[in-house]
Amino acid sequence: MRITGGSLKGLSLKSPKSSGVRPTSDKVRSAIFSKLYDKINNATVLDLFAGSGAFGIEALSRGAKEVVFVDKDTRSLKSNLSLIKLSNFKVIKGDVFKVLNKLKLDFNIIFIDPPYGRVDSKRLLTTIFKNQIIANDGILIYEESIRTEFEVIDKFCLIDEKRYGDTKIYYLELAQ
């Protein structure tokens, strides 16, 4: 697993050793960042279910102003963050739902990569909306298995979706 663009391009990252973890592939991450090209510079980014931190580290590499990483197990994430010479990030160890209820920032980009099939997308999107943590012009990227039902609440608008093998990427923004 490597960073695919920006100042840290080529940096090798370590993957969590847990059997239930499947980091986003370099190919998929690169495709996502190609789509976010005009939004990433100076963005505040939230990386939920961060795992190895690859998405957030990629965002930092490509010019994000700040990244907040959230995960229950931050060992792999902290190991990977120790490889970079940047400090514009924050790591929060804890349950994503509990953390979302305490966050007080507006994020331009929210990346969500939960364990496939184990998180209720409607509940998660409702929590994000209720806590007003996505900027009015923000974008939310949700990664899920093609086998898992993904439901969008009426507060968000699905603007695009892409399939990569067994992975589906959903792009959402606030409904106007």
Residue frames as a rotation matrix with the C-alpha (Angstrom) as fourth column:
MET 1
0.588 0.809 0.000 0.00
0.809 -0.588 0.000 0.00
0.000 0.000 -1.000 0.00
ARG 2
-0.565 -0.825 -0.008 1.49
0.816 -0.560 0.142 3.31
-0.122 0.074 0.990 -1.15
ILE 3
0.112 0.479 -0.871 0.60
0.150 -0.874 -0.462 6.99
-0.982 -0.079 -0.169 -1.29
THR 4
0.144 0.057 0.988 -0.31
0.908 0.390 -0.155 7.66
-0.394 0.919 0.005 -4.93
GLY 5
0.271 -0.045 0.962 0.15
0.667 -0.712 -0.221 11.44
0.694 0.701 -0.162 -5.26
GLY 6
0.932 0.137 0.334 1.39
-0.070 -0.840 0.539 14.66
0.354 -0.526 -0.773 -3.77
SER 7
0.344 -0.855 0.387 4.42
-0.855 -0.456 -0.248 15.42
0.389 -0.245 -0.888 -1.61
LEU 8
-0.088 -0.338 0.937 4.47
-0.760 0.631 0.157 11.92
-0.644 -0.698 -0.312 -0.06
LYS 9
0.697 0.417 -0.583 3.96
-0.713 0.487 -0.504 10.03
0.073 0.767 0.637 -3.34
GLY 10
0.165 -0.607 -0.777 5.47
-0.345 0.703 -0.622 6.54
0.924 0.371 -0.093 -3.16
LEU 11
-0.498 -0.328 0.803 5.52
-0.852 0.011 -0.524 6.33
0.163 -0.944 -0.285 0.64
SER 12
-0.408 0.310 -0.859 4.83
0.051 0.947 0.318 2.73
0.911 0.086 -0.402 1.74
LEU 13
-0.132 0.473 0.871 2.26
-0.945 -0.325 0.034 2.32
0.299 -0.819 0.490 4.49
LYS 14
-0.987 -0.150 -0.053 1.69
-0.118 0.915 -0.386 -0.60
0.107 -0.375 -0.921 6.83
SER 15
-0.171 0.968 -0.182 -1.66
-0.394 0.102 0.913 -2.32
0.903 0.228 0.364 6.86
PRO 16
0.014 0.237 0.971 -3.40
-0.996 0.093 -0.008 -3.28
-0.092 -0.967 0.237 10.11
LYS 17
-0.855 -0.478 -0.199 -2.86
-0.491 0.871 0.019 -6.94
0.164 0.114 -0.980 10.98
SER 18
-0.385 0.795 0.468 -6.50
-0.438 0.289 -0.851 -7.62
-0.813 -0.532 0.237 11.92
SER 19
-0.801 0.090 0.591 -8.27
0.455 0.734 0.505 -10.19
-0.389 0.674 -0.629 9.73
GLY 20
0.192 0.979 0.064 -11.37
0.852 -0.134 -0.507 -7.98
-0.488 0.152 -0.860 9.41
VAL 21
0.248 -0.190 -0.950 -9.44
-0.142 -0.977 0.158 -5.10
-0.958 0.096 -0.270 7.87
ARG 22
0.107 -0.245 0.964 -9.22
0.947 0.321 -0.023 -4.50
-0.304 0.915 0.266 4.12
PRO 23
-0.291 -0.293 -0.911 -7.59
0.172 -0.952 0.252 -1.19
-0.941 -0.083 0.327 3.26
THR 24
0.800 0.527 -0.286 -8.78
-0.110 -0.339 -0.934 0.71
-0.589 0.779 -0.213 0.23
SER 25
0.370 -0.686 0.627 -6.62
0.865 0.500 0.036 -0.30
-0.338 0.529 0.778 -2.73
ASP 26
-0.506 -0.659 -0.556 -4.14
0.326 -0.743 0.585 2.17
-0.798 0.115 0.591 -4.21
LYS 27
-0.838 0.212 0.503 -6.12
0.501 -0.067 0.863 2.09
0.216 0.975 -0.050 -7.49
VAL 28
0.179 0.983 -0.045 -9.41
0.891 -0.143 0.431 3.01
0.417 -0.117 -0.901 -5.82
ARG 29
0.288 -0.142 -0.947 -7.82
0.680 -0.666 0.307 5.69
-0.675 -0.732 -0.095 -3.63
SER 30
-0.773 -0.628 -0.088 -6.12
0.343 -0.531 0.775 7.21
-0.533 0.569 0.626 -6.68
ALA 31
-0.538 0.663 0.520 -9.46
0.660 -0.051 0.749 7.29
0.524 0.747 -0.410 -8.55
ILE 32
0.442 0.703 -0.557 -11.17
0.897 -0.347 0.274 9.00
-0.001 -0.621 -0.784 -5.60
PHE 33
0.021 -0.509 -0.860 -8.47
0.461 -0.759 0.460 11.66
-0.887 -0.406 0.219 -5.38
SER 34
-0.863 -0.217 0.456 -8.64
0.503 -0.286 0.816 12.27
-0.047 0.933 0.356 -9.13
LYS 35
-0.013 0.958 0.285 -12.31
0.787 -0.167 0.594 13.10
0.617 0.232 -0.752 -8.63
LEU 36
0.692 0.265 -0.672 -11.49
0.694 -0.501 0.518 15.32
-0.199 -0.824 -0.530 -5.61
TYR 37
-0.117 -0.918 0.378 -8.65
0.965 -0.195 -0.174 17.13
0.233 0.345 0.909 -7.40
ASP 38
-0.353 -0.001 0.936 -10.17
0.206 -0.975 0.077 20.61
0.913 0.220 0.344 -7.16
LYS 39
0.654 0.705 0.275 -11.49
-0.158 -0.228 0.961 20.13
0.740 -0.672 -0.038 -3.60
ILE 40
0.593 -0.392 -0.703 -8.51
0.710 0.666 0.228 18.76
0.379 -0.635 0.673 -1.68
ASN 41
-0.432 -0.847 0.309 -6.19
0.570 -0.523 -0.634 21.78
0.698 -0.098 0.709 -1.43
ASN 42
-0.848 -0.025 0.529 -6.71
-0.346 -0.731 -0.589 23.50
0.401 -0.682 0.611 1.97
ALA 43
0.149 0.954 -0.261 -9.62
-0.337 0.297 0.893 21.17
0.930 -0.045 0.366 2.81
THR 44
-0.433 -0.124 0.893 -10.45
-0.883 0.256 -0.392 19.96
-0.180 -0.959 -0.220 6.30
VAL 45
-0.156 0.231 -0.960 -10.83
-0.549 0.788 0.279 16.19
0.821 0.571 0.004 6.06
LEU 46
0.072 0.242 0.967 -12.43
-0.922 0.387 -0.028 13.62
-0.381 -0.890 0.251 8.34
ASP 47
-0.383 -0.278 -0.881 -11.25
-0.605 0.796 0.011 10.01
0.698 0.538 -0.473 7.92
LEU 48
0.203 0.577 0.791 -13.75
-0.961 0.272 0.048 7.72
-0.188 -0.770 0.609 9.70
PHE 49
0.877 -0.046 0.477 -12.84
0.010 0.997 0.078 4.08
-0.479 -0.064 0.875 10.36
ALA 50
0.611 -0.648 -0.455 -9.34
-0.773 -0.613 -0.165 5.25
-0.171 0.452 -0.875 9.42
GLY 51
0.963 -0.254 0.092 -7.55
0.264 0.955 -0.131 1.90
-0.054 0.151 0.987 9.77
SER 52
0.142 -0.981 0.130 -4.08
0.985 0.152 0.075 2.44
-0.093 0.118 0.989 8.31
GLY 53
0.220 0.011 -0.975 -4.82
0.252 -0.967 0.046 6.12
-0.942 -0.256 -0.216 7.70
ALA 54
-0.502 -0.524 0.688 -4.08
0.754 0.125 0.645 5.79
-0.424 0.842 0.333 3.98
PHE 55
0.270 0.668 0.693 -6.94
0.895 -0.439 0.075 8.07
0.354 0.601 -0.717 2.90
GLY 56
0.941 0.132 -0.313 -6.12
0.276 -0.835 0.476 10.85
-0.198 -0.534 -0.822 5.35
ILE 57
0.067 -0.987 -0.148 -2.37
0.281 -0.124 0.952 10.62
-0.957 -0.105 0.269 4.73
GLU 58
-0.345 -0.092 0.934 -3.06
0.936 0.043 0.350 10.79
-0.073 0.995 0.072 0.98
ALA 59
0.687 0.664 0.295 -5.16
0.666 -0.738 0.110 13.92
0.291 0.121 -0.949 1.63
LEU 60
0.693 -0.523 -0.497 -2.31
0.105 -0.609 0.786 15.52
-0.713 -0.597 -0.367 3.60
SER 61
-0.275 -0.848 0.452 0.12
0.590 0.222 0.776 14.59
-0.759 0.480 0.439 0.82
ARG 62
-0.298 0.261 0.918 -2.12
0.923 -0.167 0.347 16.33
0.244 0.951 -0.192 -1.71
GLY 63
-0.753 -0.217 0.622 -2.50
0.206 -0.974 -0.091 19.59
0.625 0.060 0.778 0.23
ALA 64
0.367 0.897 -0.246 -5.29
0.561 -0.002 0.828 19.17
0.742 -0.442 -0.504 2.79
LYS 65
0.063 -0.285 0.957 -5.14
-0.507 -0.835 -0.215 21.81
0.860 -0.471 -0.197 5.53
GLU 66
-0.508 -0.150 0.848 -6.04
-0.849 0.251 -0.465 19.40
-0.143 -0.956 -0.255 8.34
VAL 67
-0.160 0.457 -0.875 -7.09
-0.310 0.818 0.484 15.77
0.937 0.349 0.011 8.76
VAL 68
-0.174 0.195 0.965 -8.90
-0.964 0.166 -0.207 14.21
-0.201 -0.967 0.159 11.71
PHE 69
-0.515 -0.080 -0.853 -8.53
-0.365 0.921 0.134 10.43
0.775 0.381 -0.504 11.90
VAL 70
-0.014 0.554 0.832 -11.05
-0.990 0.111 -0.091 8.34
-0.143 -0.825 0.547 13.90
ASP 71
0.054 0.067 -0.996 -10.76
-0.358 0.933 0.043 4.63
0.932 0.354 0.075 14.67
LYS 72
0.930 0.303 0.209 -11.14
-0.314 0.357 0.880 2.24
0.192 -0.884 0.427 17.60
ASP 73
0.608 -0.782 0.136 -7.68
0.583 0.556 0.593 0.79
-0.539 -0.281 0.794 17.00
THR 74
0.957 -0.207 -0.204 -5.08
-0.278 -0.854 -0.440 3.43
-0.083 0.477 -0.875 16.16
ARG 75
0.402 -0.869 0.288 -1.89
0.078 0.345 0.935 1.35
-0.912 -0.353 0.206 16.32
SER 76
0.021 -0.375 0.927 -1.39
0.944 0.314 0.105 0.95
-0.330 0.872 0.361 12.57
LEU 77
0.766 0.356 0.535 -2.49
0.521 -0.831 -0.194 4.55
0.376 0.427 -0.822 11.97
LYS 78
0.890 -0.449 -0.075 0.01
-0.268 -0.651 0.710 5.95
-0.368 -0.612 -0.700 14.49
SER 79
0.146 -0.856 0.496 2.77
0.442 0.505 0.742 3.80
-0.885 0.111 0.452 13.02
ASN 80
0.127 -0.041 0.991 2.09
0.989 -0.072 -0.130 5.20
0.076 0.997 0.031 9.54
LEU 81
0.925 0.240 0.296 1.78
0.225 -0.971 0.085 8.78
0.307 -0.012 -0.951 10.79
SER 82
0.637 -0.755 -0.156 5.22
0.044 -0.167 0.985 8.44
-0.770 -0.634 -0.073 12.39
LEU 83
-0.005 -0.633 0.774 6.63
0.882 0.363 0.302 8.06
-0.472 0.684 0.556 8.85
ILE 84
0.313 0.202 0.928 5.56
0.761 -0.638 -0.118 11.54
0.569 0.743 -0.353 7.74
LYS 85
-0.671 -0.641 -0.373 7.01
0.741 -0.575 -0.346 14.92
0.008 -0.509 0.861 8.66
LEU 86
-0.427 0.633 0.646 3.66
-0.032 -0.724 0.689 16.70
0.904 0.274 0.329 8.96
SER 87
-0.940 0.071 -0.335 1.75
0.341 0.123 -0.932 17.77
-0.025 -0.990 -0.139 12.04
ASN 88
-0.706 0.705 -0.064 -1.57
-0.708 -0.704 0.052 19.09
-0.009 0.082 0.997 10.71
PHE 89
-0.192 0.653 -0.732 -3.59
-0.156 0.716 0.680 16.10
0.969 0.245 -0.035 11.86
LYS 90
-0.331 0.184 0.925 -5.39
-0.943 -0.018 -0.334 14.82
-0.044 -0.983 0.180 14.92
VAL 91
-0.620 0.120 -0.775 -5.98
-0.079 0.974 0.214 11.19
0.781 0.194 -0.594 15.92
ILE 92
-0.185 0.633 0.752 -9.07
-0.982 -0.148 -0.116 10.30
0.038 -0.760 0.649 17.93
LYS 93
-0.895 -0.111 -0.431 -9.30
-0.100 0.994 -0.049 6.79
0.434 -0.001 -0.901 19.33
GLY 94
-0.681 0.691 0.242 -12.86
-0.313 0.024 -0.949 5.68
-0.662 -0.722 0.200 19.94
ASP 95
-0.275 0.732 0.623 -16.22
0.766 0.559 -0.319 4.56
-0.582 0.390 -0.714 18.63
VAL 96
-0.828 -0.103 0.551 -17.10
0.501 -0.576 0.646 6.54
0.251 0.811 0.529 15.50
PHE 97
0.105 0.964 0.245 -20.68
0.604 -0.258 0.754 7.29
0.790 0.069 -0.609 16.61
LYS 98
0.564 0.053 -0.824 -19.57
0.795 -0.304 0.525 8.59
-0.223 -0.951 -0.214 20.02
VAL 99
-0.507 -0.828 -0.238 -16.82
0.674 -0.553 0.490 10.70
-0.537 0.088 0.839 18.47
LEU 100
-0.580 0.336 0.742 -19.20
0.600 -0.440 0.668 12.21
0.551 0.833 0.054 15.88
ASN 101
0.508 0.845 -0.168 -21.42
0.711 -0.301 0.636 13.42
0.486 -0.443 -0.753 18.71
LYS 102
0.506 -0.393 -0.768 -18.48
0.614 -0.461 0.640 15.44
-0.606 -0.796 0.008 20.11
LEU 103
-0.437 -0.731 0.523 -16.85
0.890 -0.266 0.371 16.89
-0.132 0.628 0.767 16.97
LYS 104
0.367 0.536 -0.761 -17.22
0.459 -0.815 -0.353 20.64
-0.809 -0.219 -0.545 16.49
LEU 105
-0.619 -0.642 -0.452 -15.60
-0.128 -0.486 0.865 21.19
-0.775 0.593 0.218 13.07
ASP 106
0.688 0.666 -0.287 -17.05
-0.404 0.024 -0.914 21.65
-0.602 0.745 0.286 9.59
PHE 107
-0.270 -0.795 0.544 -15.36
0.120 0.532 0.838 19.22
-0.955 0.291 -0.048 7.21
ASN 108
-0.082 0.143 -0.986 -15.01
-0.900 -0.435 0.012 19.80
-0.427 0.889 0.165 3.47
ILE 109
-0.065 -0.017 -0.998 -14.40
-0.640 0.768 0.028 16.10
0.766 0.640 -0.060 2.83
ILE 110
0.077 0.112 0.991 -15.57
-0.871 0.491 0.012 13.15
-0.485 -0.864 0.135 4.90
PHE 111
-0.273 -0.233 -0.933 -14.29
-0.694 0.719 0.023 9.71
0.666 0.654 -0.358 3.97
ILE 112
0.186 0.443 0.877 -16.10
-0.893 0.448 -0.037 6.72
-0.410 -0.777 0.478 5.44
ASP 113
-0.136 -0.289 -0.948 -14.73
-0.651 0.747 -0.134 3.20
0.746 0.599 -0.290 5.07
PRO 114
0.185 0.273 0.944 -16.49
-0.955 0.277 0.107 1.04
-0.232 -0.921 0.312 7.68
PRO 115
-0.791 -0.318 0.523 -16.04
-0.245 0.947 0.205 -2.71
-0.561 0.034 -0.827 8.04
TYR 116
-0.753 0.491 -0.438 -18.08
-0.479 0.048 0.877 -4.05
0.451 0.870 0.198 5.13
GLY 117
-0.172 0.841 -0.513 -21.64
0.058 0.528 0.847 -4.90
0.983 0.116 -0.140 6.09
ARG 118
-0.289 -0.014 -0.957 -21.26
0.882 0.384 -0.272 -4.02
0.372 -0.923 -0.099 9.77
VAL 119
-0.810 0.043 -0.585 -22.39
0.268 -0.859 -0.435 -0.38
-0.522 -0.509 0.684 9.94
ASP 120
0.158 0.951 0.266 -25.87
0.898 -0.026 -0.439 0.97
-0.411 0.308 -0.858 9.22
SER 121
-0.656 -0.485 0.579 -25.33
0.720 -0.633 0.285 3.66
0.228 0.603 0.764 6.56
LYS 122
0.189 0.804 0.564 -28.62
0.399 -0.588 0.704 5.45
0.897 0.092 -0.432 7.39
ARG 123
0.806 0.079 -0.587 -27.69
0.592 -0.137 0.794 5.70
-0.017 -0.987 -0.157 11.07
LEU 124
-0.153 -0.964 -0.219 -24.20
0.879 -0.234 0.415 6.97
-0.451 -0.129 0.883 10.25
LEU 125
-0.575 -0.016 0.818 -25.42
0.603 -0.683 0.411 9.58
0.553 0.730 0.402 7.74
THR 126
0.544 0.828 0.138 -28.10
0.430 -0.416 0.801 10.72
0.721 -0.376 -0.582 10.19
THR 127
0.568 -0.419 -0.708 -25.46
0.744 -0.106 0.660 11.17
-0.351 -0.902 0.251 12.91
ILE 128
-0.551 -0.796 0.251 -23.23
0.821 -0.462 0.336 13.18
-0.152 0.391 0.908 10.57
PHE 129
-0.276 0.522 0.807 -26.13
0.450 -0.671 0.589 15.42
0.849 0.526 -0.049 9.52
LYS 130
0.698 0.634 -0.332 -27.48
0.552 -0.181 0.814 15.86
0.456 -0.752 -0.477 13.06
ASN 131
0.394 -0.640 -0.659 -24.08
0.733 -0.214 0.645 17.01
-0.554 -0.738 0.385 14.33
GLN 132
0.991 0.121 -0.049 -23.61
0.067 -0.792 -0.607 19.46
-0.112 0.599 -0.793 11.42
ILE 133
0.300 -0.954 -0.002 -20.02
0.013 0.001 1.000 18.46
-0.954 -0.300 0.012 10.71
ILE 134
-0.195 -0.342 0.920 -20.11
0.932 0.228 0.282 18.59
-0.306 0.912 0.274 6.92
ALA 135
-0.722 -0.136 -0.678 -19.59
0.009 -0.982 0.187 21.99
-0.691 0.129 0.711 5.29
ASN 136
0.276 0.915 -0.293 -22.41
-0.298 -0.208 -0.932 23.27
-0.914 0.345 0.216 3.06
ASP 137
0.558 -0.146 -0.817 -20.23
-0.827 -0.020 -0.561 22.65
0.066 0.989 -0.132 -0.01
GLY 138
-0.289 -0.737 0.611 -18.69
-0.797 0.539 0.273 19.50
-0.531 -0.408 -0.743 1.45
ILE 139
0.196 0.267 -0.944 -18.51
-0.756 0.654 0.028 16.05
0.625 0.708 0.330 -0.09
LEU 140
0.161 -0.057 0.985 -18.89
-0.776 0.609 0.163 12.71
-0.609 -0.791 0.054 1.61
ILE 141
-0.123 -0.277 -0.953 -17.27
-0.799 0.597 -0.071 9.58
0.588 0.753 -0.295 0.18
TYR 142
0.262 0.332 0.906 -18.63
-0.818 0.574 0.027 6.27
-0.511 -0.748 0.423 1.45
GLU 143
-0.475 -0.480 -0.738 -16.93
-0.771 0.631 0.086 2.96
0.424 0.610 -0.670 0.63
GLU 144
0.069 0.553 0.830 -18.89
-0.752 0.576 -0.321 -0.27
-0.656 -0.602 0.455 0.94
SER 145
-0.794 -0.252 0.553 -19.11
0.056 0.876 0.479 -3.78
-0.605 0.411 -0.682 -0.46
ILE 146
-0.723 0.565 -0.398 -21.34
-0.585 -0.194 0.787 -4.29
0.368 0.802 0.471 -3.49
ARG 147
-0.518 0.503 -0.692 -23.08
0.410 0.856 0.315 -6.96
0.751 -0.121 -0.649 -1.40
THR 148
-0.636 0.241 -0.733 -24.13
0.698 -0.226 -0.680 -4.51
-0.329 -0.944 -0.024 1.32
GLU 149
0.295 0.813 0.502 -27.26
0.888 -0.427 0.169 -2.42
0.351 0.396 -0.849 1.01
PHE 150
-0.813 -0.527 -0.248 -26.43
0.575 -0.794 -0.198 1.27
-0.092 -0.304 0.948 1.06
GLU 151
0.264 0.955 0.139 -29.22
0.945 -0.284 0.160 3.68
0.192 0.089 -0.977 1.97
VAL 152
-0.795 -0.446 0.412 -29.07
0.410 -0.895 -0.177 7.45
0.447 0.028 0.894 1.61
ILE 153
-0.217 0.723 -0.656 -31.14
0.808 -0.244 -0.537 9.63
-0.548 -0.646 -0.531 3.94
ASP 154
0.513 0.568 0.644 -33.11
0.847 -0.458 -0.270 12.55
0.142 0.684 -0.716 2.47
LYS 155
0.796 -0.280 -0.536 -30.67
0.041 -0.859 0.511 15.08
-0.603 -0.429 -0.672 3.93
PHE 156
-0.316 -0.944 -0.099 -28.03
-0.229 -0.025 0.973 13.95
-0.921 0.330 -0.208 1.41
CYS 157
0.752 0.445 -0.487 -28.01
-0.555 0.029 -0.831 13.71
-0.356 0.895 0.269 -2.36
LEU 158
0.244 -0.649 0.721 -26.17
0.417 0.741 0.526 10.89
-0.875 0.172 0.452 -4.13
ILE 159
0.493 -0.089 -0.866 -24.14
-0.594 -0.761 -0.260 12.64
-0.636 0.642 -0.428 -6.83
ASP 160
0.169 -0.456 -0.874 -22.14
-0.849 0.384 -0.364 9.68
0.501 0.803 -0.322 -8.16
GLU 161
0.554 -0.136 0.821 -21.26
-0.487 0.748 0.452 6.06
-0.676 -0.650 0.348 -7.54
LYS 162
0.156 -0.615 -0.773 -18.48
-0.907 0.220 -0.358 3.92
0.391 0.757 -0.524 -8.94
ARG 163
0.931 0.113 0.348 -17.79
-0.241 0.904 0.354 0.21
-0.274 -0.413 0.868 -8.80
TYR 164
0.027 -0.957 -0.290 -14.29
-0.931 0.081 -0.356 -1.26
0.364 0.279 -0.888 -8.51
GLY 165
-0.752 -0.255 -0.608 -14.48
-0.126 0.961 -0.248 -5.07
0.647 -0.110 -0.754 -8.32
ASP 166
-0.186 0.665 -0.723 -16.31
0.819 0.511 0.261 -5.91
0.543 -0.544 -0.640 -5.07
THR 167
-0.572 -0.126 -0.810 -16.10
0.660 -0.657 -0.364 -2.31
-0.486 -0.743 0.459 -3.85
LYS 168
0.223 0.655 0.722 -18.61
0.839 -0.506 0.200 0.47
0.496 0.561 -0.663 -4.40
ILE 169
-0.778 -0.447 -0.441 -17.78
0.593 -0.755 -0.281 4.14
-0.208 -0.480 0.852 -3.79
TYR 170
0.311 0.921 0.234 -20.67
0.926 -0.350 0.145 6.54
0.215 0.172 -0.961 -3.18
TYR 171
-0.853 -0.502 0.144 -20.24
0.476 -0.860 -0.183 10.33
0.216 -0.087 0.972 -3.47
LEU 172
0.201 0.963 -0.179 -22.77
0.948 -0.145 0.285 12.42
0.249 -0.226 -0.942 -1.56
GLU 173
-0.865 -0.337 0.371 -23.40
0.209 -0.915 -0.345 16.06
0.456 -0.220 0.862 -0.77
LEU 174
-0.709 0.638 -0.300 -25.95
0.209 -0.216 -0.954 17.86
-0.673 -0.739 0.020 1.36
ALA 175
-0.193 0.748 0.635 -29.39
0.977 0.083 0.199 18.09
0.096 0.658 -0.747 -0.25
GLN 176
-0.970 -0.181 0.164 -30.29
0.186 -0.983 0.013 21.66
0.159 0.043 0.986 -1.15
